[in-house]
Amino acid sequence: MRRHELDVVSLVFGLVFAMVALLWPLWKLDVLDSTSLSWLPALALVAIGLLGVTLSIMRSRHPAETDRQELQDDAAAEFDALD
């Protein structure tokens, strides 16, 4: 089975959704007040953004190796299809 690429946009939106889902009950149960909620989501969004930038940088450093392997796999599949 071929490994799929990392979708950074989906990862970031999923983390934002999880953050909201975790903070909402804490706010409704008065564990967090409006003062806490004013800086906590901002801090979490900055952390998620930094994660996205880090993943993008890591991905851009090794694209040639991934592309080479995909080309080899595609060539092997086409060769097998010819037989």
C-alpha positions in Angstrom: 0.0 0.0 0.0 1.3 3.4 -0.9 1.8 5.9 1.9 -0.2 9.1 1.4 1.2 12.6 1.7 0.6 14.7 4.8 -2.2 17.2 4.4 -1.1 20.1 6.5 -4.3 22.1 6.0 -6.4 19.3 7.3 -4.1 18.7 10.2 -4.3 22.3 11.3 -8.1 22.5 10.9 -8.4 19.2 12.8 -6.2 20.6 15.7 -8.3 23.8 15.8 -11.5 21.8 16.0 -10.1 19.6 18.7 -8.9 22.7 20.6 -12.4 24.2 20.5 -14.0 20.9 21.4 -11.7 20.6 24.5 -12.1 24.2 25.6 -15.9 24.5 25.2 -16.8 22.2 28.1 -14.2 23.8 30.3 -15.8 27.2 29.6 -19.3 25.9 30.2 -18.3 24.4 33.5 -16.7 27.7 34.6 -13.3 26.1 34.8 -12.1 28.7 32.4 -13.3 32.3 32.5 -13.4 34.9 29.7 -10.0 36.2 30.7 -8.4 32.8 30.3 -10.2 32.2 27.1 -8.9 35.4 25.6 -5.2 34.3 25.6 -5.4 30.5 25.6 -6.9 30.0 22.1 -4.4 32.6 20.7 -1.5 30.7 22.2 -2.9 27.4 20.9 -3.3 28.9 17.4 0.2 30.2 17.4 1.5 26.7 18.4 -0.6 25.1 15.7 0.8 27.6 13.1 4.3 26.9 14.2 3.7 23.1 13.8 2.4 23.8 10.3 5.4 25.8 9.4 7.8 23.2 10.8 6.1 20.4 8.9 6.2 22.4 5.7 9.9 23.1 6.1 10.7 19.5 6.9 8.7 18.4 3.8 10.4 20.8 1.5 13.9 19.6 2.5 13.4 16.0 1.1 11.1 16.3 -1.9 13.6 14.8 -4.4 14.0 11.5 -2.5 10.2 11.1 -2.3 9.7 12.0 -5.9 12.5 9.6 -7.0 10.8 6.7 -5.2 7.4 7.6 -6.6 8.9 7.7 -10.1 10.6 4.3 -9.6 7.3 2.8 -8.3 5.4 4.3 -11.3 7.9 3.0 -13.8 7.8 -0.5 -12.2 4.0 -0.5 -12.4 4.0 0.5 -16.0 6.7 -2.1 -16.8 4.6 -4.8 -15.1 1.5 -3.6 -17.0 3.3 -4.1 -20.3 3.9 -7.8 -19.6 
